[in-house]
């Protein structure tokens, strides 16, 4: 199994180190893709009985993926790695130039339904010390990406201010460049959200989705289709290919008021991919890449997709009362009592 990326690294030690890290992760992803493809035949189904530092139940495949990815990074120029499955960053080589935050297997709950899942990673230059590096804003990232394990195993890579797509060739065991300089389509009429949570949404989110559902009769002035896969990497890939907007907002439920996705190893890297592909990502009020984490596993709302759609959602957050409320009272209408 090989994972070699053709990328000029002469006279740029940081870029050279970054490519080594990506290649190490790619080798682990190839091995993980075979395990995932084997499914029950690999003997790793079911829950492990443990929970991760944020309280989510771990599946056996989560532990396998975490071991594979962190072991791979031990062979690369990485000072420290923060994994979803570990409470604090693990120091590897304090003299190395890079730090990595990683979700080893995003969406593992979807595996039993044969839905695409993935690995998400964020790479940033080491700052004054390994711990403080993880608490810098997302703009500090020098690269990010995600492996998607689906009908094809794909690497979406944000590197050197652009986003490329590599597909795993099962015959050679190598990732092959299949799409260069991806750009998010700007005119797509699709939105993705878990509509079953509408009663828990804030006023701005409900207002935006109601406008979409109103179609040509609403303020958006066009008909929309709704999509919801429930897999962050699959949603991101669809947006890169087809455009549209994805919303995973904060809501009124316990444990969701600060959002549900993790800033460092989910929202930050996905936001970098979106922006470098000409899209956008926000929490409804602020650009995701300008946010800094306060804790290693901090959660955040995420709105991502075409720049125009994300701007529309942000604009509604400035004009609609943000408090959570379960009713459809006029208090929450756009330019209602808060005019």
Protein Blocks (a to p, Z undefined) as FASTA:
>chain_A
ZZdddddfehilklmmmmmmmmmmmmmmmmmmmmmmnmmmnopgcjehiacfkopacdfk
lmmmmmmmmmmmmmpccfbdcdfkbfbacdfblmbcbdcdddfbghklmmmnopacdddd
ddddddfblklmmmpcfklpgbdcdddddfbdcddddeehiacdddddfknopacdfbgh
iacdfkbccddddfklmmmpcfklmmmmmmmmnmmmmmnopacddddehpaklmmmmmmm
ngpjddddddfbehilnojbdfklmmmmmmmmmmmnopacdehjacfklpccfbfklccd
ddeddfklmmmmmmmmmmgcfbdcfbfcfklgghilmZZ
